Amino acid sequence: MNNFNDFGLSSSILTCLESNNYETPTPIQQNSIPPLMQGKDLLGIAQTGTGKTAAFSLPIIDKIIKNKKKMKPARIRNLIVTPTRELASQIEENIKKYSKGLNLKTKTIFGGVGKRPQTQALSKGVDILIATPGRLLDLTNEGYVIYNELETFILDEADRMLEFGFINDIKKIISLLP
């Protein structure tokens, strides 16, 4: 697949990609987007800067566009867990770039900042939640995150999470998923 048009992505996404000068899919995107568009599980490995975020987020955004539904309070449709707040913010920034004008509800949650803005956003329901493991578990235990409508789960930088000692948190999160 030499062009983003070949993947069957919605025209709204293609417009966003074009406006951000995305022309040719990278190898990780070529190999990841088709199976993810089919709802298959995937383990992907690629160097930093090769477009991994687009590889997993474009199919998520496409699915949201094609299956628009009103979110219930505290429910999330898609969850991306990542080891650091910097990476979480970067992922959210990219997703907003790929979905500009589509009115998706995205939220990033991580520790070291006040919970109130995070819990307020979660209380309305979120299309895409990007979270670090510790804060996600904190807010889950406090009843702000409910997983029964979860459609997609992404572990981004899973190797780094294991290096940072998040294995028990990851196991707890996975045990909560439908």
Backbone bond lengths (Angstrom), bond angles and torsions (degrees), N, CA, C in turn:
res aa  C-N    CA-C-N  psi(-1)  N-CA   C-N-CA  omega(-1)  CA-C   N-CA-C  phi
1 M - - - 1.450 - - 1.534 107.96 -
2 N 1.283 114.48 115.78 1.468 120.27 -174.58 1.513 113.66 -100.91
3 N 1.333 116.61 -0.78 1.456 120.06 -173.73 1.524 108.36 -147.44
4 F 1.322 117.40 145.51 1.466 120.29 178.93 1.530 111.64 -63.27
5 N 1.330 118.04 -24.76 1.472 121.62 176.84 1.526 111.28 -61.14
6 D 1.336 117.46 -28.60 1.463 122.30 -176.08 1.528 113.49 -67.96
7 F 1.325 118.00 -17.05 1.462 121.50 -175.15 1.530 113.71 -84.60
8 G 1.327 117.52 -13.40 1.462 119.52 -176.24 1.518 113.64 80.75
9 L 1.325 116.73 20.53 1.471 120.71 177.20 1.526 109.85 -68.55
10 S 1.309 116.47 153.39 1.466 121.01 -179.83 1.527 110.61 -63.11
11 S 1.316 114.94 153.49 1.463 120.53 -178.96 1.526 111.42 -62.00
12 S 1.332 117.94 -30.56 1.469 121.24 177.70 1.517 111.22 -62.59
13 I 1.323 116.95 -42.43 1.460 121.15 178.46 1.528 109.67 -67.50
14 L 1.307 116.70 -43.45 1.465 120.07 -179.73 1.520 111.05 -60.49
15 T 1.326 116.74 -37.62 1.471 120.60 177.13 1.525 110.21 -63.90
16 C 1.331 117.15 -44.37 1.476 121.02 178.22 1.525 110.74 -61.94
17 L 1.321 116.98 -42.92 1.457 120.19 -179.96 1.526 110.65 -63.56
18 E 1.320 115.62 -43.42 1.465 119.85 179.76 1.526 110.99 -62.87
19 S 1.331 116.95 -42.07 1.465 119.75 -179.29 1.529 112.27 -67.51
20 N 1.347 116.88 -18.62 1.461 121.56 176.98 1.534 111.80 -102.54
21 N 1.332 115.49 14.91 1.472 122.47 176.82 1.526 114.30 61.27
22 Y 1.328 117.01 32.77 1.452 121.16 172.24 1.523 106.43 -86.89
23 E 1.317 116.40 118.33 1.463 119.79 -175.52 1.523 112.26 -114.81
24 T 1.320 116.45 -53.88 1.459 121.09 -174.72 1.520 109.85 -117.70
25 P 1.324 117.40 128.22 1.464 119.34 178.51 1.527 111.50 -63.33
26 T 1.326 115.55 143.43 1.465 121.35 175.40 1.531 108.93 -77.28
27 P 1.325 118.50 167.07 1.471 119.83 178.98 1.535 113.88 -55.28
28 I 1.345 118.51 -42.66 1.471 119.00 179.26 1.526 110.49 -63.70
29 Q 1.322 118.11 -36.11 1.465 121.51 177.62 1.524 110.91 -69.71
30 Q 1.320 117.45 -42.05 1.468 121.38 179.30 1.523 111.25 -60.95
31 N 1.322 116.12 -37.72 1.467 120.53 -176.35 1.524 113.92 -88.90
32 S 1.327 117.84 -18.59 1.462 120.92 -175.60 1.523 113.73 -100.53
33 I 1.307 117.35 -41.99 1.470 119.80 -172.90 1.527 112.57 -60.14
34 P 1.345 121.07 -47.17 1.476 118.77 -178.99 1.529 114.40 -57.63
35 P 1.350 120.32 -50.03 1.472 116.99 179.59 1.534 113.08 -66.47
36 L 1.335 117.39 -33.90 1.462 119.01 178.42 1.529 111.03 -68.44
37 M 1.325 117.53 -34.93 1.474 120.66 176.21 1.535 110.54 -64.13
38 Q 1.322 116.55 -25.87 1.466 121.63 177.95 1.524 112.44 -88.61
39 G 1.343 117.12 0.29 1.456 120.94 178.50 1.512 114.26 80.80
40 K 1.316 117.73 17.81 1.461 121.05 -179.02 1.523 110.96 -85.33
41 D 1.332 115.62 157.87 1.453 121.85 173.52 1.522 108.59 -76.04
42 L 1.329 115.44 154.49 1.459 119.10 -176.34 1.519 110.34 -151.92
43 L 1.312 116.08 140.31 1.457 122.82 168.86 1.516 105.32 -117.94
44 G 1.334 116.41 118.91 1.456 120.28 -177.81 1.514 110.80 -121.77
45 I 1.321 115.22 141.06 1.454 121.02 178.12 1.524 107.66 -131.33
46 A 1.326 115.89 127.25 1.465 120.54 178.46 1.524 109.02 -158.17
47 Q 1.298 115.21 157.18 1.454 121.82 178.35 1.523 111.16 -64.14
48 T 1.324 116.22 156.99 1.459 122.04 172.97 1.527 108.79 -60.48
49 G 1.332 115.97 138.65 1.459 120.57 177.23 1.512 115.12 87.53
50 T 1.337 116.93 10.22 1.468 119.84 -178.24 1.523 113.69 -100.61
51 G 1.335 117.17 2.88 1.460 119.55 176.55 1.507 115.54 94.98
52 K 1.336 117.15 27.33 1.470 119.63 179.67 1.523 112.19 -62.03
53 T 1.333 117.10 -40.07 1.466 119.26 -178.05 1.522 110.47 -60.95
54 A 1.309 117.89 -44.71 1.477 120.57 176.80 1.525 110.16 -63.85
55 A 1.333 117.03 -36.61 1.459 120.80 -178.44 1.523 112.16 -58.92
56 F 1.334 118.12 -39.10 1.468 118.65 179.46 1.518 113.28 -97.11
57 S 1.327 118.68 -26.16 1.466 118.77 -174.98 1.527 113.65 -84.80
58 L 1.326 118.69 -30.41 1.467 119.12 179.74 1.537 111.73 -61.23
59 P 1.345 120.06 -44.79 1.466 118.85 175.67 1.536 113.37 -62.93
60 I 1.338 117.17 -34.77 1.469 120.30 177.82 1.524 109.85 -64.79
61 I 1.320 117.01 -48.24 1.468 121.22 -179.58 1.524 110.09 -60.99
62 D 1.332 116.57 -42.83 1.461 121.13 179.51 1.530 111.00 -59.65
63 K 1.309 116.35 -44.21 1.470 120.73 -179.96 1.533 111.08 -63.35
64 I 1.328 116.83 -40.07 1.461 120.55 178.30 1.528 110.54 -62.82
65 I 1.330 116.45 -44.21 1.468 121.18 -179.94 1.521 110.75 -61.86
66 K 1.316 116.23 -44.06 1.470 120.93 -175.53 1.522 112.97 -77.90
67 N 1.323 117.48 -18.64 1.462 121.38 -179.02 1.524 109.04 -132.07
68 K 1.315 115.85 61.21 1.470 121.55 -177.78 1.524 109.22 -67.17
69 K 1.312 115.73 130.89 1.458 119.89 174.86 1.512 108.80 -148.29
70 K 1.297 114.83 151.92 1.460 120.53 179.92 1.525 108.30 -75.70
71 M 1.313 114.45 130.52 1.458 119.19 -178.86 1.525 110.65 -80.91
72 K 1.312 114.61 140.32 1.458 121.11 175.63 1.528 108.72 -85.36
73 P 1.315 117.58 156.15 1.466 120.49 179.20 1.535 112.22 -53.63
74 A 1.325 114.83 137.36 1.468 124.70 175.70 1.531 114.11 67.67
75 R 1.323 117.65 2.34 1.466 120.30 -179.80 1.524 109.99 -92.76
76 I 1.326 115.28 150.38 1.456 121.44 175.86 1.522 108.70 -129.23
77 R 1.326 116.06 144.42 1.465 120.68 178.70 1.518 111.86 -93.06
78 N 1.319 116.35 -35.99 1.460 121.01 -175.16 1.519 108.60 -138.64
79 L 1.324 116.72 136.40 1.456 122.25 -177.15 1.518 109.75 -126.52
80 I 1.320 114.97 127.01 1.460 122.03 174.56 1.523 106.75 -118.75
81 V 1.322 116.48 117.97 1.458 121.57 179.57 1.526 107.76 -107.01
82 T 1.312 115.10 132.19 1.459 122.07 -174.83 1.537 109.51 -140.99
83 P 1.326 118.76 155.14 1.461 119.68 -170.53 1.527 117.13 -75.35
84 T 1.331 118.93 -25.74 1.467 119.19 -173.70 1.519 111.78 -129.84
85 R 1.324 115.29 155.71 1.462 120.35 178.15 1.524 111.07 -66.30
86 E 1.341 116.90 -33.21 1.460 120.01 179.42 1.528 110.77 -64.58
87 L 1.315 116.10 -43.58 1.459 120.24 178.78 1.532 110.69 -67.91
88 A 1.320 117.23 -39.13 1.465 120.65 177.44 1.524 110.50 -60.04
89 S 1.310 116.97 -45.09 1.475 120.76 179.25 1.519 111.39 -64.64
90 Q 1.313 116.54 -39.49 1.463 121.17 179.20 1.531 110.79 -64.40
91 I 1.321 117.13 -41.97 1.465 121.29 178.52 1.523 109.79 -62.60
92 E 1.344 116.87 -45.79 1.461 119.65 179.64 1.526 110.81 -60.94
93 E 1.313 117.17 -42.16 1.464 121.45 179.63 1.536 110.57 -59.61
94 N 1.323 116.61 -43.73 1.460 120.26 178.68 1.525 111.98 -66.58
95 I 1.325 117.05 -42.83 1.465 119.78 179.52 1.525 110.11 -61.84
96 K 1.310 117.29 -41.21 1.469 119.85 177.29 1.524 111.31 -63.36
97 K 1.316 117.02 -34.80 1.459 121.18 177.52 1.534 110.57 -66.88
98 Y 1.324 117.42 -41.52 1.465 121.99 -178.79 1.524 112.75 -74.70
99 S 1.335 117.20 -17.67 1.467 120.66 -175.34 1.523 112.91 -122.45
100 K 1.311 116.82 21.80 1.464 121.24 -176.99 1.534 110.67 -54.54
101 G 1.323 115.07 130.60 1.453 121.12 178.81 1.520 115.08 81.80
102 L 1.320 118.36 0.83 1.462 121.31 -176.71 1.528 113.02 -94.81
103 N 1.320 117.31 -3.79 1.457 122.26 175.16 1.534 113.64 59.57
104 L 1.326 115.62 40.58 1.463 119.57 175.33 1.520 109.00 -81.83
105 K 1.311 115.30 146.89 1.460 120.11 175.49 1.519 108.00 -94.92
106 T 1.339 115.42 105.93 1.460 120.69 176.10 1.519 108.31 -116.49
107 K 1.309 115.16 150.33 1.460 119.78 178.42 1.518 108.69 -149.61
108 T 1.314 115.30 140.79 1.452 122.53 174.20 1.520 108.07 -110.15
109 I 1.331 115.76 131.89 1.464 119.62 175.72 1.519 109.17 -127.70
110 F 1.327 114.80 135.46 1.457 122.02 176.62 1.514 108.17 -158.63
111 G 1.322 115.30 163.29 1.451 121.10 -178.57 1.516 112.13 -77.27
112 G 1.331 114.86 174.45 1.446 121.21 178.11 1.513 114.38 86.34
113 V 1.321 116.25 -0.19 1.467 122.04 176.61 1.526 107.53 -134.37
114 G 1.320 116.47 167.01 1.459 120.65 -179.95 1.522 112.64 -62.66
115 K 1.318 115.68 145.92 1.464 121.02 -179.02 1.531 112.98 -80.06
116 R 1.326 117.57 -27.63 1.471 120.51 -170.31 1.527 114.05 -53.78
117 P 1.335 121.09 -50.41 1.468 119.26 178.67 1.537 112.39 -61.82
118 Q 1.328 115.81 -32.91 1.456 119.90 179.10 1.523 111.32 -70.01
119 T 1.320 116.55 -44.62 1.466 119.42 -179.13 1.529 111.44 -69.35
120 Q 1.322 117.35 -33.16 1.477 119.71 177.41 1.518 110.54 -64.09
121 A 1.320 117.81 -44.27 1.462 120.96 178.93 1.528 110.53 -65.28
122 L 1.318 117.29 -42.83 1.461 120.79 -179.71 1.523 111.81 -64.89
123 S 1.318 117.09 -32.08 1.460 119.99 -177.13 1.528 112.32 -62.52
124 K 1.315 117.19 -22.10 1.472 121.12 179.81 1.522 112.66 -91.53
125 G 1.323 117.72 -9.14 1.457 121.70 -174.52 1.519 109.63 91.29
126 V 1.328 115.89 148.07 1.462 121.12 -173.56 1.526 109.43 -136.49
127 D 1.342 115.53 135.42 1.464 120.00 175.32 1.526 111.17 -71.88
128 I 1.336 116.36 -46.08 1.466 121.47 -179.24 1.531 108.39 -133.42
129 L 1.322 115.71 119.63 1.457 121.83 176.79 1.523 108.38 -109.71
130 I 1.331 115.72 125.79 1.458 122.35 175.46 1.523 105.62 -110.75
131 A 1.335 116.90 125.36 1.465 119.24 -170.69 1.515 112.25 -145.70
132 T 1.327 114.27 151.96 1.454 120.03 167.03 1.530 107.35 -89.74
133 P 1.331 117.39 151.90 1.466 119.98 -172.36 1.525 115.06 -58.13
134 G 1.323 118.32 -45.73 1.457 120.43 -175.58 1.513 113.41 -61.63
135 R 1.320 117.46 -51.25 1.473 120.40 -178.93 1.525 110.47 -66.83
136 L 1.335 117.42 -36.18 1.462 119.65 177.61 1.518 110.59 -59.89
137 L 1.315 117.46 -46.00 1.464 120.23 179.13 1.523 111.83 -66.41
138 D 1.333 117.21 -38.85 1.468 120.28 176.80 1.529 110.51 -57.82
139 L 1.323 116.32 -50.58 1.469 119.95 -176.34 1.526 111.86 -72.11
140 T 1.333 116.67 -28.37 1.464 119.88 174.10 1.526 109.59 -66.03
141 N 1.329 116.71 -47.06 1.468 121.25 -179.48 1.524 111.70 -62.76
142 E 1.327 116.99 -27.91 1.464 121.29 178.83 1.536 112.34 -87.73
143 G 1.337 117.47 2.03 1.462 121.85 175.71 1.519 115.89 85.75
144 Y 1.321 118.18 12.15 1.468 120.94 -178.13 1.520 113.49 -88.04
145 V 1.333 117.88 -13.57 1.461 121.42 179.91 1.522 108.17 -128.31
146 I 1.327 115.16 124.09 1.463 121.96 177.63 1.524 107.42 -123.08
147 Y 1.323 116.88 132.14 1.463 121.98 -168.79 1.523 115.26 -99.24
148 N 1.318 119.90 1.98 1.462 120.03 -170.62 1.532 114.83 -68.08
149 E 1.337 118.90 -10.14 1.463 120.67 176.33 1.529 111.77 -113.49
150 L 1.320 116.64 15.94 1.456 121.39 -179.09 1.525 110.55 -66.95
151 E 1.328 115.41 131.73 1.461 121.73 179.79 1.525 112.07 -107.52
152 T 1.329 117.12 -35.70 1.463 121.09 -175.01 1.524 110.04 -138.08
153 F 1.321 115.27 138.05 1.458 122.13 177.62 1.522 108.70 -126.97
154 I 1.325 116.00 124.98 1.465 122.60 -180.00 1.528 108.59 -120.10
155 L 1.311 116.46 129.01 1.457 122.03 168.84 1.520 105.24 -103.53
156 D 1.311 117.24 105.57 1.454 120.90 -179.89 1.524 108.92 -95.31
157 E 1.309 115.41 135.35 1.469 120.90 -177.78 1.529 110.42 59.11
158 A 1.329 115.79 44.83 1.466 121.02 -177.90 1.522 111.74 -57.66
159 D 1.328 117.25 -37.11 1.465 119.62 179.58 1.525 111.40 -62.76
160 R 1.331 116.98 -40.33 1.473 120.27 178.27 1.531 111.11 -67.50
161 M 1.346 116.34 -36.75 1.469 118.30 178.43 1.526 110.49 -62.04
162 L 1.328 116.12 -39.22 1.466 119.16 178.01 1.523 110.45 -67.12
163 E 1.339 116.59 -40.75 1.471 120.23 177.31 1.524 111.34 -61.19
164 F 1.343 116.66 -36.12 1.466 121.22 -178.69 1.528 112.72 -81.20
165 G 1.333 117.36 -0.35 1.454 120.65 176.40 1.525 115.06 84.44
166 F 1.320 117.27 24.88 1.466 121.36 -178.52 1.532 114.06 -88.53
167 I 1.329 118.35 10.01 1.461 120.35 -174.42 1.529 112.39 -56.07
168 N 1.329 118.37 -44.04 1.465 119.89 -178.76 1.527 111.23 -67.30
169 D 1.339 117.15 -38.80 1.465 120.25 176.82 1.530 110.66 -63.83
170 I 1.315 117.12 -42.19 1.468 121.29 179.61 1.530 109.94 -63.11
171 K 1.319 116.80 -43.40 1.467 120.00 177.46 1.530 110.99 -60.59
172 K 1.338 117.05 -41.12 1.474 120.37 178.31 1.520 110.58 -63.41
173 I 1.323 117.05 -44.75 1.467 120.70 -179.85 1.521 110.22 -62.05
174 I 1.316 117.04 -47.28 1.469 120.12 -179.57 1.526 111.10 -60.85
175 S 1.314 117.66 -36.08 1.466 120.32 179.41 1.528 112.62 -65.79
176 L 1.319 117.43 -20.20 1.473 121.78 -179.49 1.521 113.28 -87.82
177 L 1.319 117.23 -14.86 1.460 121.53 -173.34 1.521 111.83 -77.73
178 P 1.342 116.26 147.80 1.473 118.51 178.28 1.525 111.61 -69.30
